[in-house]
Amino acid sequence: METSPVTGVRLSSVVPASVVGENKPRKLTPMDLAMKLHYVRAVYFFKGRRDFTVSDLKTTMFTLLQSYHHVSGRIRMPENDDDPSALALPYIRCNDSGIRIVEANVEDFTVEKWLDLDDRSIDHRFLVYDHVLGPDLIFSPLVFLQITQFKCGGFSIGLSWTHVLGDVFSASTFMKTLGQLMSGHGLPELVYPEPLELTSHAHNGEAISMKKIESVGKYWLLTNKCKMGRYIFNFSLSQIDRLMAKYTAQDQPLSEIDILYALIWKALLNIRGDTATNVITICDRKKTTTCWNDDLVISVVERKDEPIGISELAKLIAGGKREENGVIKRMIEEDGGSSDFITYGANLTFVNLDMADMYEFEIKGGKPDFVNYTIQGVGEKGVVLVFPKEKHARIVSVVMPEEELAKLKDEVANMIM
């Protein structure tokens, strides 16, 4: 689908119900800055008719933004004219400027007909407002929420979420809380994680889970040399059972996540060559209800150059992770804002979404029929998102250079036959 089917686009803003930010600065942590050029995009599809108005949603958002007041803020750069040696690290000014609400229509499709299409990249291309921060950072909202009405009466809600606010889990928690408020429930109690014990080990003194790039200035957008594409693999439960039986051993129990990571890793080793993808990055996180990136646990797994199969890769993933949060913190602090970094796609990157509450987003008893999350601003090594297991399948969503996607489909198809 080349031409957008979306019509009647209207934009408005929602701010907190009362002054809460008080124009205070919110410091971005090193982990926030490691995610600076990445964006979370999500679409929630509902086949049933919408029993709330956009005005209802805005009224609820007034209340929600009082608790998530930093989400209503704007990025600022420090003014260091009096001290040129001071750190040039951006921060969020909590000035209650609000988020954007987008209303739109799709008149040529029902939700069911849309979901029958094979190309799931259209979800994020057309049903999520395409935004990045900058070049006017002081005017750039951190969140856009798009409500799209289909001709059947069904609808979708598309979220564009700046990753400096938090990861996929943070975004899904924000949406879940919105649904709870719209359903008449109160705000949930926030659960904060135990502080992560930061490690100091590294690869030649630097984190290999990140890639340093030249500063992008005030336009927070990663530019790749090749065109990136998206594809979703639907692994049936019977296919997963066969993979588990084929590649697990009694002496070392392996999880479905380990096997799926190893399957995609092996496929890309076959495509790129044995030495091009020797390191992978794995993004896990601690279970909380807070909204920040410091809950993330970033690890790497390295393989040696000798040939290795799926079972061996899975065992390496299960037992060979090396966590890098501590060295990421040190690298970014020492850099002082002179460079930018990417995490997703610096290496082949895997993200475990098992703890994400994406299907717990419920509005007045109605739950989504399908949810599709992705990451925008991915480096050329690609990212793989493994979704929570559903009743009949487990989704694995990949973002890769387009020229590799067709080869990856063939490799995976041969492996699961």
Secondary structure, DSSP 8 states (H G I E B T S, - for coil): --S--EEEEEEEEE--SS--STTEEEE--HHHHHTTT-EEEEEEEE-S---S-HHHHHHHHHHHHHHSGGGG-EEE----TT-TTS----EEEE----EEEEEEEE-S--HHHHHHSS-THHHHHHSS------SSGGG--SEEEEEEEETTS-EEEEEEEEGGG--HHHHHHHHHHHHHHHTT------------------BTTB-SSSEEE---TT------SS-EEEEEEEEEHHHHHHHHHHH-BTTB---HHHHHHHHHHHHHHHHH-TTTT-EEEEEEE---S--SGGGEEEEEEE--SS---HHHHHHHHHH--EE-HHHHHHHHHHHTTSSEEE-BTTBEEEEE-TT--GGG--BTTB--SEEEEEEES--TT-EEEE----SSEEEEEEEEEHHHHHHHHHHHHHHH-
